[in-house]
Structure formats: C-alpha cells, structure tokens
Amino acid sequence: MEAEQVKEIVVAAFPEAQVDVGRDGSHYSIRVVSESFAGMTPVKKQQSVYACLNEHIASGALHALHIQALTPAQWAAKQG
C-alpha cells in the first residue's frame, strides 16, 4: 500500500485534519493533527486513527505503523 493511499484513508476519516504519512519500506509513520482529539487520552487518539485503518491492518496491507495523533495546540508546542 502506498503512503498516499494511507493518507487518503486518514483524511477521509479526519477531513479537517493535517495529515502527513511517511513510508520506509513496510514501515509507515502517520501524523494526524486534529482538533477532534481535544480531551482524548493518547491511547484514545491512537485508537481513533487505527479505527479508520483497521480493515487494511487486518488484511495485512498495512503493518508496522507509528502514529502520532495531536491537537493543533500540542503540535504547535512541539514545534517550539
């Protein structure tokens, strides 16, 4: 599965989000910055991203995911 396909799936689930997807071989790095994560625990944020990709994870098309799910304020704080 190509990184752009993964991005399209995540953007469909989080249309207002800033989504970046990187791929290194079979390893994917996904960053989703969305206000919809406000008030969620880190685990709940990751679960919500996994939920939209579950079908592709179950089929084996995706594995080795690193998900970074942040609110815009959290992302801004990381940027310094």
MDAnalysis code that builds the backbone (N, CA, C; Angstrom):
import MDAnalysis as mda
import numpy as np

u = mda.Universe.empty(240, n_residues=80, atom_resindex=np.repeat(np.arange(80), 3), trajectory=True)
u.add_TopologyAttr("name", ["N", "CA", "C"] * 80)
u.add_TopologyAttr("resid", np.arange(1, 81))
u.add_TopologyAttr("resname", ["MET", "GLU", "ALA", "GLU", "GLN", "VAL", "LYS", "GLU", "ILE", "VAL", "VAL", "ALA", "ALA", "PHE", "PRO", "GLU", "ALA", "GLN", "VAL", "ASP", "VAL", "GLY", "ARG", "ASP", "GLY", "SER", "HIS", "TYR", "SER", "ILE", "ARG", "VAL", "VAL", "SER", "GLU", "SER", "PHE", "ALA", "GLY", "MET", "THR", "PRO", "VAL", "LYS", "LYS", "GLN", "GLN", "SER", "VAL", "TYR", "ALA", "CYS", "LEU", "ASN", "GLU", "HIS", "ILE", "ALA", "SER", "GLY", "ALA", "LEU", "HIS", "ALA", "LEU", "HIS", "ILE", "GLN", "ALA", "LEU", "THR", "PRO", "ALA", "GLN", "TRP", "ALA", "ALA", "LYS", "GLN", "GLY"])
u.atoms.positions = np.array([
    [0.845, -1.171, 0.000],
    [0.000, 0.000, 0.000],
    [0.895, 1.242, 0.000],
    [0.565, 2.204, -0.829],
    [1.367, 3.420, -0.943],
    [1.001, 4.418, 0.161],
    [1.948, 5.261, 0.505],
    [1.731, 6.262, 1.546],
    [0.570, 7.185, 1.189],
    [0.439, 7.530, -0.076],
    [-0.643, 8.431, -0.497],
    [-2.006, 7.780, -0.281],
    [-2.107, 6.468, -0.470],
    [-3.363, 5.756, -0.226],
    [-3.717, 5.801, 1.261],
    [-2.714, 5.605, 2.094],
    [-2.931, 5.657, 3.547],
    [-3.410, 7.056, 3.924],
    [-2.768, 8.074, 3.367],
    [-3.159, 9.455, 3.662],
    [-4.609, 9.706, 3.256],
    [-5.021, 9.231, 2.106],
    [-6.398, 9.421, 1.643],
    [-7.408, 8.806, 2.609],
    [-7.092, 7.644, 3.139],
    [-7.979, 6.964, 4.089],
    [-8.101, 7.780, 5.370],
    [-6.971, 8.252, 5.869],
    [-6.975, 9.021, 7.117],
    [-7.670, 10.367, 6.917],
    [-7.416, 11.028, 5.799],
    [-8.073, 12.307, 5.515],
    [-9.584, 12.113, 5.396],
    [-10.030, 11.011, 4.837],
    [-11.465, 10.739, 4.736],
    [-12.094, 10.621, 6.122],
    [-11.346, 10.055, 7.077],
    [-11.846, 9.895, 8.442],
    [-11.724, 11.179, 9.260],
    [-10.725, 11.989, 8.935],
    [-10.460, 13.241, 9.653],
    [-10.321, 14.372, 8.630],
    [-11.426, 14.776, 7.999],
    [-11.338, 15.725, 6.888],
    [-10.763, 17.092, 7.251],
    [-10.867, 17.488, 8.504],
    [-10.360, 18.794, 8.913],
    [-8.902, 18.737, 9.377],
    [-8.341, 17.564, 9.394],
    [-7.016, 17.361, 9.977],
    [-5.879, 17.656, 9.004],
    [-4.751, 17.930, 9.597],
    [-3.494, 17.970, 8.848],
    [-2.915, 16.561, 8.968],
    [-2.698, 15.913, 7.850],
    [-2.238, 14.522, 7.851],
    [-0.954, 14.413, 7.043],
    [0.047, 13.790, 7.650],
    [1.305, 13.510, 6.966],
    [1.595, 12.026, 7.116],
    [1.965, 11.396, 6.019],
    [2.281, 9.968, 6.042],
    [3.636, 9.766, 5.383],
    [4.506, 9.068, 6.083],
    [5.801, 8.700, 5.531],
    [5.906, 7.190, 5.459],
    [6.736, 6.737, 4.564],
    [6.904, 5.282, 4.405],
    [8.376, 4.975, 4.208],
    [8.831, 3.980, 4.943],
    [10.189, 3.481, 4.804],
    [10.080, 1.970, 4.681],
    [10.054, 1.483, 3.461],
    [9.831, 0.051, 3.236],
    [8.411, -0.307, 3.628],
    [8.262, -1.184, 4.606],
    [6.931, -1.585, 5.057],
    [6.509, -0.836, 6.319],
    [7.314, 0.100, 6.780],
    [7.012, 0.879, 7.978],
    [6.400, 2.232, 7.601],
    [5.284, 2.541, 8.242],
    [4.582, 3.791, 7.983],
    [4.625, 4.668, 9.229],
    [4.807, 5.942, 9.011],
    [4.757, 6.937, 10.066],
    [3.623, 7.901, 9.722],
    [2.655, 7.994, 10.612],
    [1.466, 8.797, 10.360],
    [1.337, 9.857, 11.444],
    [1.224, 11.112, 11.021],
    [0.960, 12.198, 11.964],
    [-0.380, 12.822, 11.590],
    [-1.275, 12.877, 12.579],
    [-2.596, 13.472, 12.380],
    [-2.749, 14.584, 13.415],
    [-2.975, 15.783, 12.933],
    [-3.184, 16.937, 13.813],
    [-4.634, 17.366, 13.629],
    [-5.420, 17.196, 14.697],
    [-6.855, 17.461, 14.588],
    [-7.413, 17.970, 15.907],
    [-8.292, 18.943, 15.793],
    [-8.984, 19.457, 16.982],
    [-9.906, 18.386, 17.565],
    [-10.290, 17.405, 16.761],
    [-11.186, 16.345, 17.247],
    [-10.535, 15.494, 18.340],
    [-9.222, 15.597, 18.523],
    [-8.530, 14.851, 19.573],
    [-8.579, 15.554, 20.931],
    [-9.105, 16.762, 20.977],
    [-9.156, 17.516, 22.231],
    [-9.885, 16.717, 23.307],
    [-9.282, 16.624, 24.469],
    [-9.880, 15.914, 25.596],
    [-9.672, 14.414, 25.594],
    [-9.055, 13.866, 24.560],
    [-8.814, 12.422, 24.485],
    [-7.466, 12.068, 25.111],
    [-7.404, 10.870, 25.661],
    [-6.120, 10.368, 26.136],
    [-5.277, 9.982, 24.921],
    [-3.963, 9.884, 25.084],
    [-3.125, 9.456, 23.959],
    [-3.571, 8.117, 23.351],
    [-3.978, 7.195, 24.189],
    [-4.418, 5.884, 23.693],
    [-5.688, 6.032, 22.854],
    [-6.643, 6.833, 23.307],
    [-7.885, 7.036, 22.552],
    [-7.608, 7.707, 21.205],
    [-6.668, 8.637, 21.179],
    [-6.303, 9.293, 19.925],
    [-5.783, 8.258, 18.929],
    [-4.850, 7.419, 19.400],
    [-4.290, 6.395, 18.503],
    [-5.359, 5.405, 18.071],
    [-6.231, 5.027, 18.985],
    [-7.297, 4.084, 18.633],
    [-8.203, 4.655, 17.553],
    [-8.473, 5.949, 17.614],
    [-9.352, 6.546, 16.605],
    [-8.692, 6.553, 15.232],
    [-7.373, 6.711, 15.191],
    [-6.672, 6.638, 13.903],
    [-6.612, 5.185, 13.424],
    [-6.291, 4.274, 14.334],
    [-6.277, 2.857, 13.961],
    [-7.625, 2.410, 13.411],
    [-8.717, 2.937, 13.966],
    [-10.059, 2.505, 13.560],
    [-10.287, 2.695, 12.069],
    [-9.815, 3.795, 11.525],
    [-10.061, 4.024, 10.090],
    [-9.152, 3.171, 9.213],
    [-8.101, 2.610, 9.803],
    [-7.157, 1.781, 9.047],
    [-7.304, 0.292, 9.348],
    [-8.209, -0.043, 10.251],
    [-8.345, -1.416, 10.751],
    [-8.485, -2.460, 9.645],
    [-9.308, -2.183, 8.666],
    [-9.533, -3.131, 7.569],
    [-8.213, -3.450, 6.854],
    [-7.396, -2.449, 6.655],
    [-6.130, -2.626, 5.938],
    [-5.062, -3.288, 6.817],
    [-5.155, -3.062, 8.118],
    [-4.248, -3.737, 9.051],
    [-4.616, -5.217, 9.106],
    [-5.908, -5.501, 9.220],
    [-6.381, -6.890, 9.302],
    [-6.037, -7.680, 8.042],
    [-6.074, -7.018, 6.886],
    [-5.788, -7.719, 5.631],
    [-4.292, -7.939, 5.417],
    [-3.473, -7.249, 6.214],
    [-2.032, -7.359, 6.037],
    [-1.448, -6.320, 5.094],
    [-2.304, -5.484, 4.506],
    [-1.825, -4.440, 3.595],
    [-1.005, -3.400, 4.349],
    [-1.311, -3.218, 5.628],
    [-0.593, -2.275, 6.481],
    [-0.093, -2.995, 7.721],
    [1.103, -2.696, 8.091],
    [1.627, -3.129, 9.384],
    [2.788, -2.205, 9.733],
    [3.315, -2.339, 10.898],
    [4.420, -1.509, 11.361],
    [4.082, -0.022, 11.259],
    [3.032, 0.367, 11.983],
    [2.593, 1.754, 11.989],
    [3.128, 2.491, 13.203],
    [3.543, 3.711, 12.999],
    [3.852, 4.623, 14.095],
    [2.888, 5.779, 13.938],
    [2.025, 5.975, 14.926],
    [1.007, 7.011, 14.838],
    [1.285, 8.093, 15.856],
    [1.279, 9.318, 15.384],
    [1.377, 10.487, 16.235],
    [0.069, 11.246, 16.032],
    [-0.766, 11.296, 17.063],
    [-2.072, 11.957, 16.988],
    [-2.072, 13.110, 17.986],
    [-2.213, 14.321, 17.466],
    [-2.078, 15.518, 18.292],
    [-3.171, 16.530, 18.005],
    [-3.466, 17.358, 18.996],
    [-4.318, 18.522, 18.750],
    [-3.436, 19.600, 18.119],
    [-4.031, 20.602, 17.499],
    [-3.217, 21.691, 16.953],
    [-2.336, 22.362, 18.009],
    [-2.847, 22.524, 19.223],
    [-2.055, 23.137, 20.291],
    [-0.859, 22.254, 20.661],
    [-1.057, 20.947, 20.717],
    [0.049, 20.040, 21.026],
    [1.100, 20.078, 19.921],
    [0.651, 20.136, 18.672],
    [1.575, 20.177, 17.553],
    [2.366, 21.484, 17.588],
    [1.692, 22.592, 17.866],
    [2.372, 23.886, 17.937],
    [3.416, 23.893, 19.039],
    [3.095, 23.273, 20.180],
    [4.053, 23.208, 21.289],
    [5.287, 22.390, 20.911],
    [5.104, 21.335, 20.127],
    [6.240, 20.515, 19.685],
    [7.131, 21.270, 18.705],
    [6.541, 22.219, 17.988],
    [7.304, 22.983, 17.010],
    [8.185, 24.044, 17.656],
    [7.904, 24.320, 18.934],
    [8.739, 25.261, 19.688],
    [8.269, 26.630, 19.523],
])
